[in-house]
Amino acid sequence: MTATEAHRAIEAVFRIESPRLIAGLTRVVRDVGVAEDLAQDALVIALEKWPASGVPDNPGAWLMATAKRRAIDRFRHGKLKERKHQEIGRSLEARQDAAAAELDAALDDPVGDDLLRLMFTACHPVLSPEARVALTLRLVGGLTTGEIARSFLVPEPTLAQRLVRAKKTLAEARVPFEVPRGPELAARLRSVLEVLYLVFNEGYAATAGDDWLRPALCDDALRLGRILADLAPGEPEVHGLVALMEIQASRARARTRPSGEPVLLLEQDRARWDQLLIRRGLAALERAESLGGARGPYALQAAIAACHARARAAGDTDWRRIAELYEILAGVAPSPVVELNRAVAVSMAFGPAAGLERVDALVAEPSLASYHLLPSVRGDLLQKLGRLEEARGEFERAAALTRNTRERELLLGRARACQAGA
């Protein structure tokens, strides 16, 4: 393995392990900013040592032990108050050898889950809604500052400053590292659900990088969603989001070819869809609807996903029902992205010309100016209408906007097909 390959492997491992690492460290040091710094210190040490020694069998435990040793060093050198460093230093030294077992136990504890605590800490009302989502995506989702900035459609320096201010605010407010109870849980639930959905979506269709899927993010979001459903059984939107994630996750094995190339929904082998996850998702949707949440945004999206899940073949999909559900969703949670998805459903139910008319109405929407799926959808509809040269241009524009290598290759392939057809 070359040094470059080793560094890529280390960065991939860190991306997977960093949320758990930061969560475990936050439980000990009680400061998310310090915990993130310690995790970065551990990464630097891994970059120095692993190219020569190889990636450890349990990289997460190695990183945790290293970060804890760095914490002890920090405390001993007076970067925290003397009293605090003595207390935490003794605790760290006593538990350092059991780092891996401790971390595993925390992740298996349904109420004391460090990732869940970290999420509720990052979603504390002392922060603005935008800061809560950004910080949780950074700490729990493991997304880079650049990826989050693109999600928010803001410059990267602006997002970086927002993250710094958020961590400083949490430290100054001495926000407890815990899962809230009672009324406070309900008050902070909306932010947590929004973050879970964004984290899941990043795993389901990565905004950047060489991989179309990031399964670890999907798994974490789904696991935390199930925990939330146990903590708040009477909240219909929790069950709605769980239903949506379960059904979407059921397609994971069919969404890529062995080479990693993406497979679009209508081309997927539905025999590879996970029926257990579909049944769990439908049960969660039924639970949300029984609690009166049928018109909640997540329950509506889950109902749309259920239309696909119930169709044995792509041609059996009830697109008219999906279009109706998107119309309801547009009234409950209006957004240009919902309208774009609605246009796709309309095109499938009533023809590509009807869908293109709706898409064209969104072309001037400022928030979609850099959204690659707008030209991608427009290209698809133009291709179906036989306007191949226009379609080629749209696919090429979409390819230029996406930051995901796999998706770019797919879009450029469609552009070449249009050129050949023309």
C-alpha positions as a Python dict, from the first residue, in 0.01 Angstrom:
ca = {
    (1, 'M'): (0, 0, 0),
    (2, 'T'): (141, 339, -101),
    (3, 'A'): (144, 635, 137),
    (4, 'T'): (-138, 797, -61),
    (5, 'E'): (-349, 481, -46),
    (6, 'A'): (-280, 451, 327),
    (7, 'H'): (-388, 809, 388),
    (8, 'R'): (-710, 754, 193),
    (9, 'A'): (-782, 440, 396),
    (10, 'I'): (-716, 627, 721),
    (11, 'E'): (-942, 914, 621),
    (12, 'A'): (-1218, 667, 530),
    (13, 'V'): (-1184, 492, 867),
    (14, 'F'): (-1187, 823, 1050),
    (15, 'R'): (-1497, 936, 868),
    (16, 'I'): (-1680, 627, 988),
    (17, 'E'): (-1543, 630, 1342),
    (18, 'S'): (-1533, 1005, 1418),
    (19, 'P'): (-1898, 1045, 1530),
    (20, 'R'): (-1864, 766, 1788),
    (21, 'L'): (-1521, 894, 1887),
    (22, 'I'): (-1643, 1250, 1943),
    (23, 'A'): (-1952, 1124, 2128),
    (24, 'G'): (-1746, 904, 2362),
    (25, 'L'): (-1499, 1184, 2429),
    (26, 'T'): (-1776, 1438, 2491),
    (27, 'R'): (-1916, 1213, 2763),
    (28, 'V'): (-1580, 1237, 2938),
    (29, 'V'): (-1466, 1595, 2875),
    (30, 'R'): (-1817, 1750, 2859),
    (31, 'D'): (-1718, 1989, 2579),
    (32, 'V'): (-1795, 1909, 2215),
    (33, 'G'): (-1529, 2151, 2090),
    (34, 'V'): (-1255, 1992, 2296),
    (35, 'A'): (-1380, 1645, 2202),
    (36, 'E'): (-1360, 1729, 1831),
    (37, 'D'): (-1008, 1868, 1875),
    (38, 'L'): (-899, 1550, 2051),
    (39, 'A'): (-1046, 1338, 1772),
    (40, 'Q'): (-852, 1542, 1515),
    (41, 'D'): (-534, 1493, 1720),
    (42, 'A'): (-592, 1118, 1707),
    (43, 'L'): (-633, 1138, 1329),
    (44, 'V'): (-301, 1321, 1292),
    (45, 'I'): (-126, 1052, 1495),
    (46, 'A'): (-292, 778, 1286),
    (47, 'L'): (-171, 949, 969),
    (48, 'E'): (182, 939, 1111),
    (49, 'K'): (181, 578, 1235),
    (50, 'W'): (-62, 367, 1033),
    (51, 'P'): (116, 392, 696),
    (52, 'A'): (405, 202, 855),
    (53, 'S'): (224, -18, 1106),
    (54, 'G'): (-96, -81, 909),
    (55, 'V'): (-456, -13, 1008),
    (56, 'P'): (-532, -177, 1348),
    (57, 'D'): (-786, -459, 1374),
    (58, 'N'): (-1010, -229, 1580),
    (59, 'P'): (-936, 121, 1450),
    (60, 'G'): (-1215, 281, 1655),
    (61, 'A'): (-1069, 155, 1983),
    (62, 'W'): (-719, 263, 1873),
    (63, 'L'): (-841, 614, 1795),
    (64, 'M'): (-1032, 635, 2123),
    (65, 'A'): (-736, 524, 2330),
    (66, 'T'): (-508, 768, 2148),
    (67, 'A'): (-753, 1056, 2190),
    (68, 'K'): (-786, 982, 2561),
    (69, 'R'): (-408, 986, 2601),
    (70, 'R'): (-406, 1324, 2426),
    (71, 'A'): (-677, 1443, 2666),
    (72, 'I'): (-464, 1343, 2964),
    (73, 'D'): (-169, 1534, 2815),
    (74, 'R'): (-384, 1842, 2764),
    (75, 'F'): (-514, 1835, 3117),
    (76, 'R'): (-167, 1783, 3264),
    (77, 'H'): (-28, 2079, 3071),
    (78, 'G'): (-281, 2313, 3224),
    (79, 'K'): (-517, 2363, 2933),
    (80, 'L'): (-803, 2301, 3171),
    (81, 'K'): (-835, 2403, 3533),
    (82, 'E'): (-624, 2205, 3778),
    (83, 'R'): (-920, 2059, 3960),
    (84, 'K'): (-1087, 1947, 3641),
    (85, 'H'): (-776, 1790, 3495),
    (86, 'Q'): (-713, 1589, 3809),
    (87, 'E'): (-1067, 1451, 3812),
    (88, 'I'): (-1086, 1373, 3443),
    (89, 'G'): (-725, 1261, 3420),
    (90, 'R'): (-780, 998, 3689),
    (91, 'S'): (-1099, 885, 3517),
    (92, 'L'): (-929, 858, 3180),
    (93, 'E'): (-630, 665, 3313),
    (94, 'A'): (-855, 424, 3499),
    (95, 'R'): (-1065, 347, 3196),
    (96, 'Q'): (-817, 378, 2912),
    (97, 'D'): (-752, 4, 2882),
    (98, 'A'): (-1124, -64, 2855),
    (99, 'A'): (-1186, 195, 2583),
    (100, 'A'): (-1318, -43, 2319),
    (101, 'A'): (-1547, -234, 2555),
    (102, 'E'): (-1674, 92, 2703),
    (103, 'L'): (-1752, 235, 2361),
    (104, 'D'): (-1935, -79, 2247),
    (105, 'A'): (-2138, -87, 2568),
    (106, 'A'): (-2237, 277, 2524),
    (107, 'L'): (-2354, 216, 2169),
    (108, 'D'): (-2564, -81, 2279),
    (109, 'D'): (-2731, 113, 2563),
    (110, 'P'): (-3067, 232, 2424),
    (111, 'V'): (-3102, 524, 2667),
    (112, 'G'): (-2739, 605, 2736),
    (113, 'D'): (-2631, 604, 2373),
    (114, 'D'): (-2347, 852, 2337),
    (115, 'L'): (-2438, 937, 1978),
    (116, 'L'): (-2795, 1014, 2082),
    (117, 'R'): (-2673, 1229, 2371),
    (118, 'L'): (-2440, 1410, 2135),
    (119, 'M'): (-2727, 1470, 1894),
    (120, 'F'): (-2954, 1621, 2159),
    (121, 'T'): (-2665, 1832, 2288),
    (122, 'A'): (-2599, 1968, 1940),
    (123, 'C'): (-2975, 2031, 1898),
    (124, 'H'): (-3009, 2235, 2217),
    (125, 'P'): (-3245, 2537, 2196),
    (126, 'V'): (-2959, 2770, 2294),
    (127, 'L'): (-2846, 2735, 1931),
    (128, 'S'): (-3025, 2867, 1624),
    (129, 'P'): (-3206, 2601, 1412),
    (130, 'E'): (-2945, 2638, 1136),
    (131, 'A'): (-2658, 2594, 1383),
    (132, 'R'): (-2820, 2286, 1539),
    (133, 'V'): (-2848, 2109, 1205),
    (134, 'A'): (-2499, 2210, 1090),
    (135, 'L'): (-2329, 2110, 1414),
    (136, 'T'): (-2504, 1774, 1435),
    (137, 'L'): (-2418, 1694, 1075),
    (138, 'R'): (-2056, 1779, 1152),
    (139, 'L'): (-2029, 1589, 1480),
    (140, 'V'): (-2275, 1303, 1441),
    (141, 'G'): (-2294, 1269, 1064),
    (142, 'G'): (-1921, 1302, 1007),
    (143, 'L'): (-1978, 1538, 713),
    (144, 'T'): (-1707, 1784, 617),
    (145, 'T'): (-1759, 2157, 648),
    (146, 'G'): (-1767, 2181, 269),
    (147, 'E'): (-2039, 1916, 235),
    (148, 'I'): (-2257, 2088, 494),
    (149, 'A'): (-2203, 2425, 328),
    (150, 'R'): (-2325, 2282, -2),
    (151, 'S'): (-2631, 2136, 172),
    (152, 'F'): (-2715, 2481, 311),
    (153, 'L'): (-2616, 2657, -12),
    (154, 'V'): (-2385, 2894, 181),
    (155, 'P'): (-2013, 2972, 141),
    (156, 'E'): (-1782, 2734, 328),
    (157, 'P'): (-1620, 3011, 544),
    (158, 'T'): (-1968, 3119, 657),
    (159, 'L'): (-2054, 2765, 760),
    (160, 'A'): (-1719, 2721, 938),
    (161, 'Q'): (-1780, 3035, 1144),
    (162, 'R'): (-2128, 2909, 1230),
    (163, 'L'): (-1983, 2584, 1362),
    (164, 'V'): (-1721, 2762, 1573),
    (165, 'R'): (-1983, 2990, 1726),
    (166, 'A'): (-2214, 2695, 1796),
    (167, 'K'): (-1948, 2500, 1986),
    (168, 'K'): (-1851, 2810, 2182),
    (169, 'T'): (-2215, 2876, 2273),
    (170, 'L'): (-2264, 2520, 2401),
    (171, 'A'): (-1950, 2543, 2613),
    (172, 'E'): (-2045, 2881, 2761),
    (173, 'A'): (-2400, 2763, 2836),
    (174, 'R'): (-2269, 2445, 3004),
    (175, 'V'): (-2524, 2238, 2814),
    (176, 'P'): (-2555, 1895, 2980),
    (177, 'F'): (-2456, 1587, 2781),
    (178, 'E'): (-2782, 1397, 2816),
    (179, 'V'): (-3106, 1286, 2650),
    (180, 'P'): (-3382, 1522, 2771),
    (181, 'R'): (-3710, 1397, 2914),
    (182, 'G'): (-4073, 1508, 2914),
    (183, 'P'): (-4167, 1845, 2761),
    (184, 'E'): (-3804, 1928, 2683),
    (185, 'L'): (-3774, 1614, 2470),
    (186, 'A'): (-4074, 1714, 2259),
    (187, 'A'): (-3942, 2069, 2218),
    (188, 'R'): (-3612, 1952, 2077),
    (189, 'L'): (-3747, 1662, 1873),
    (190, 'R'): (-3810, 1856, 1551),
    (191, 'S'): (-3446, 1956, 1514),
    (192, 'V'): (-3331, 1604, 1586),
    (193, 'L'): (-3566, 1457, 1326),
    (194, 'E'): (-3448, 1706, 1065),
    (195, 'V'): (-3086, 1618, 1136),
    (196, 'L'): (-3153, 1244, 1128),
    (197, 'Y'): (-3318, 1280, 789),
    (198, 'L'): (-3029, 1483, 649),
    (199, 'V'): (-2773, 1235, 782),
    (200, 'F'): (-2968, 944, 634),
    (201, 'N'): (-2994, 1120, 299),
    (202, 'E'): (-2621, 1184, 291),
    (203, 'G'): (-2567, 812, 340),
    (204, 'Y'): (-2837, 720, 89),
    (205, 'A'): (-2700, 944, -189),
    (206, 'A'): (-2368, 1102, -97),
    (207, 'T'): (-2330, 1465, -203),
    (208, 'A'): (-1960, 1422, -277),
    (209, 'G'): (-1683, 1164, -300),
    (210, 'D'): (-1622, 846, -494),
    (211, 'D'): (-1907, 637, -350),
    (212, 'W'): (-2276, 660, -433),
    (213, 'L'): (-2372, 519, -92),
    (214, 'R'): (-2233, 569, 259),
    (215, 'P'): (-2409, 282, 443),
    (216, 'A'): (-2265, 366, 785),
    (217, 'L'): (-2452, 698, 788),
    (218, 'C'): (-2778, 527, 692),
    (219, 'D'): (-2726, 266, 963),
    (220, 'D'): (-2655, 527, 1232),
    (221, 'A'): (-2953, 742, 1134),
    (222, 'L'): (-3186, 442, 1126),
    (223, 'R'): (-3062, 305, 1458),
    (224, 'L'): (-3099, 642, 1628),
    (225, 'G'): (-3444, 681, 1474),
    (226, 'R'): (-3552, 349, 1623),
    (227, 'I'): (-3420, 460, 1962),
    (228, 'L'): (-3617, 784, 1935),
    (229, 'A'): (-3931, 586, 1853),
    (230, 'D'): (-3887, 399, 2182),
    (231, 'L'): (-3821, 721, 2374),
    (232, 'A'): (-4117, 907, 2222),
    (233, 'P'): (-4375, 637, 2129),
    (234, 'G'): (-4661, 886, 2107),
    (235, 'E'): (-4494, 1116, 1852),
    (236, 'P'): (-4630, 1029, 1505),
    (237, 'E'): (-4357, 1206, 1309),
    (238, 'V'): (-4089, 997, 1479),
    (239, 'H'): (-4260, 686, 1346),
    (240, 'G'): (-4311, 859, 1011),
    (241, 'L'): (-3939, 926, 977),
    (242, 'V'): (-3848, 574, 1087),
    (243, 'A'): (-4093, 437, 829),
    (244, 'L'): (-3936, 651, 558),
    (245, 'M'): (-3581, 544, 647),
    (246, 'E'): (-3672, 175, 679),
    (247, 'I'): (-3835, 167, 335),
    (248, 'Q'): (-3561, 369, 168),
    (249, 'A'): (-3291, 152, 329),
    (250, 'S'): (-3462, -160, 196),
    (251, 'R'): (-3339, -71, -155),
    (252, 'A'): (-2971, -41, -60),
    (253, 'R'): (-2854, -370, -217),
    (254, 'A'): (-3026, -290, -547),
    (255, 'R'): (-2903, 69, -579),
    (256, 'T'): (-2554, -11, -709),
    (257, 'R'): (-2396, -261, -944),
    (258, 'P'): (-2095, -468, -828),
    (259, 'S'): (-1869, -201, -978),
    (260, 'G'): (-2036, 66, -760),
    (261, 'E'): (-2223, 225, -1048),
    (262, 'P'): (-2563, 369, -942),
    (263, 'V'): (-2884, 194, -1048),
    (264, 'L'): (-3186, 423, -1081),
    (265, 'L'): (-3511, 334, -902),
    (266, 'L'): (-3708, 217, -1205),
    (267, 'E'): (-3419, -4, -1320),
    (268, 'Q'): (-3358, -179, -986),
    (269, 'D'): (-3402, -552, -932),
    (270, 'R'): (-3683, -546, -678),
    (271, 'A'): (-3611, -904, -576),
    (272, 'R'): (-3305, -757, -401),
    (273, 'W'): (-3511, -519, -190),
    (274, 'D'): (-3504, -616, 178),
    (275, 'Q'): (-3856, -735, 261),
    (276, 'L'): (-3793, -728, 637),
    (277, 'L'): (-3708, -357, 624),
    (278, 'I'): (-4013, -295, 406),
    (279, 'R'): (-4240, -472, 657),
    (280, 'R'): (-4085, -273, 942),
    (281, 'G'): (-4133, 48, 747),
    (282, 'L'): (-4496, -24, 666),
    (283, 'A'): (-4562, -109, 1032),
    (284, 'A'): (-4401, 219, 1142),
    (285, 'L'): (-4611, 409, 885),
    (286, 'E'): (-4926, 242, 1015),
    (287, 'R'): (-4825, 345, 1368),
    (288, 'A'): (-4774, 709, 1258),
    (289, 'E'): (-5113, 715, 1085),
    (290, 'S'): (-5288, 555, 1384),
    (291, 'L'): (-5152, 839, 1600),
    (292, 'G'): (-5311, 1095, 1370),
    (293, 'G'): (-4995, 1180, 1183),
    (294, 'A'): (-5093, 1080, 829),
    (295, 'R'): (-5035, 1437, 706),
    (296, 'G'): (-4701, 1487, 876),
    (297, 'P'): (-4417, 1563, 631),
    (298, 'Y'): (-4222, 1247, 712),
    (299, 'A'): (-4531, 1026, 714),
    (300, 'L'): (-4631, 1164, 374),
    (301, 'Q'): (-4286, 1090, 232),
    (302, 'A'): (-4303, 744, 386),
    (303, 'A'): (-4641, 691, 218),
    (304, 'I'): (-4481, 783, -115),
    (305, 'A'): (-4198, 536, -51),
    (306, 'A'): (-4459, 274, 42),
    (307, 'C'): (-4620, 312, -302),
    (308, 'H'): (-4290, 203, -456),
    (309, 'A'): (-4240, -73, -198),
    (310, 'R'): (-4582, -226, -267),
    (311, 'A'): (-4529, -234, -646),
    (312, 'R'): (-4387, -570, -749),
    (313, 'A'): (-4258, -421, -1073),
    (314, 'A'): (-4179, -64, -1176),
    (315, 'G'): (-4477, -68, -1415),
    (316, 'D'): (-4714, -145, -1127),
    (317, 'T'): (-4632, 180, -943),
    (318, 'D'): (-4937, 393, -861),
    (319, 'W'): (-4796, 723, -991),
    (320, 'R'): (-5132, 901, -969),
    (321, 'R'): (-5141, 829, -596),
    (322, 'I'): (-4779, 946, -561),
    (323, 'A'): (-4864, 1270, -743),
    (324, 'E'): (-5158, 1321, -504),
    (325, 'L'): (-4936, 1265, -203),
    (326, 'Y'): (-4681, 1516, -333),
    (327, 'E'): (-4961, 1767, -377),
    (328, 'I'): (-5054, 1722, -10),
    (329, 'L'): (-4687, 1741, 91),
    (330, 'A'): (-4645, 2064, -106),
    (331, 'G'): (-4926, 2213, 102),
    (332, 'V'): (-4786, 2089, 434),
    (333, 'A'): (-4415, 2151, 375),
    (334, 'P'): (-4377, 2364, 60),
    (335, 'S'): (-4035, 2376, -102),
    (336, 'P'): (-3886, 2387, -454),
    (337, 'V'): (-3743, 2037, -405),
    (338, 'V'): (-4089, 1899, -323),
    (339, 'E'): (-4221, 2068, -637),
    (340, 'L'): (-3943, 1911, -843),
    (341, 'N'): (-4031, 1567, -709),
    (342, 'R'): (-4397, 1638, -772),
    (343, 'A'): (-4311, 1721, -1133),
    (344, 'V'): (-4145, 1382, -1172),
    (345, 'A'): (-4456, 1207, -1036),
    (346, 'V'): (-4679, 1411, -1267),
    (347, 'S'): (-4461, 1315, -1565),
    (348, 'M'): (-4493, 947, -1478),
    (349, 'A'): (-4869, 971, -1426),
    (350, 'F'): (-4966, 1209, -1708),
    (351, 'G'): (-4672, 1214, -1949),
    (352, 'P'): (-4333, 1388, -1982),
    (353, 'A'): (-4481, 1705, -2136),
    (354, 'A'): (-4692, 1767, -1824),
    (355, 'G'): (-4389, 1710, -1603),
    (356, 'L'): (-4163, 1935, -1812),
    (357, 'E'): (-4409, 2221, -1784),
    (358, 'R'): (-4379, 2204, -1404),
    (359, 'V'): (-4000, 2170, -1415),
    (360, 'D'): (-3964, 2469, -1645),
    (361, 'A'): (-4154, 2676, -1387),
    (362, 'L'): (-3874, 2599, -1139),
    (363, 'V'): (-3579, 2693, -1360),
    (364, 'A'): (-3567, 3051, -1227),
    (365, 'E'): (-3588, 2941, -862),
    (366, 'P'): (-3271, 3086, -696),
    (367, 'S'): (-3237, 2807, -437),
    (368, 'L'): (-3217, 2548, -717),
    (369, 'A'): (-2953, 2732, -920),
    (370, 'S'): (-2679, 2491, -812),
    (371, 'Y'): (-2904, 2190, -748),
    (372, 'H'): (-2789, 1926, -996),
    (373, 'L'): (-3114, 1728, -989),
    (374, 'L'): (-3304, 2012, -1159),
    (375, 'P'): (-3114, 1981, -1492),
    (376, 'S'): (-3098, 1604, -1442),
    (377, 'V'): (-3478, 1576, -1423),
    (378, 'R'): (-3521, 1823, -1708),
    (379, 'G'): (-3277, 1622, -1920),
    (380, 'D'): (-3468, 1302, -1851),
    (381, 'L'): (-3798, 1457, -1960),
    (382, 'L'): (-3645, 1613, -2271),
    (383, 'Q'): (-3495, 1276, -2361),
    (384, 'K'): (-3835, 1109, -2330),
    (385, 'L'): (-3980, 1376, -2558),
    (386, 'G'): (-3713, 1308, -2820),
    (387, 'R'): (-3541, 1646, -2775),
    (388, 'L'): (-3203, 1476, -2748),
    (389, 'E'): (-2968, 1768, -2810),
    (390, 'E'): (-3136, 1974, -2538),
    (391, 'A'): (-3134, 1672, -2308),
    (392, 'R'): (-2761, 1622, -2364),
    (393, 'G'): (-2692, 1980, -2255),
    (394, 'E'): (-2899, 1936, -1939),
    (395, 'F'): (-2722, 1613, -1842),
    (396, 'E'): (-2384, 1778, -1896),
    (397, 'R'): (-2489, 2072, -1679),
    (398, 'A'): (-2608, 1837, -1406),
    (399, 'A'): (-2278, 1647, -1423),
    (400, 'A'): (-2088, 1973, -1377),
    (401, 'L'): (-2292, 2059, -1067),
    (402, 'T'): (-2273, 1727, -879),
    (403, 'R'): (-1980, 1658, -648),
    (404, 'N'): (-2030, 1282, -646),
    (405, 'T'): (-1802, 1095, -884),
    (406, 'R'): (-2041, 805, -945),
    (407, 'E'): (-2332, 1033, -1017),
    (408, 'R'): (-2121, 1244, -1252),
    (409, 'E'): (-2025, 934, -1450),
    (410, 'L'): (-2389, 830, -1473),
    (411, 'L'): (-2499, 1172, -1598),
    (412, 'L'): (-2218, 1196, -1851),
    (413, 'G'): (-2313, 849, -1976),
    (414, 'R'): (-2668, 968, -2033),
    (415, 'A'): (-2536, 1275, -2215),
    (416, 'R'): (-2329, 1052, -2445),
    (417, 'A'): (-2635, 833, -2512),
    (418, 'C'): (-2832, 1141, -2617),
    (419, 'Q'): (-2550, 1253, -2844),
    (420, 'A'): (-2532, 910, -3006),
    (421, 'G'): (-2909, 901, -3049),
    (422, 'A'): (-2914, 1246, -3204),
}
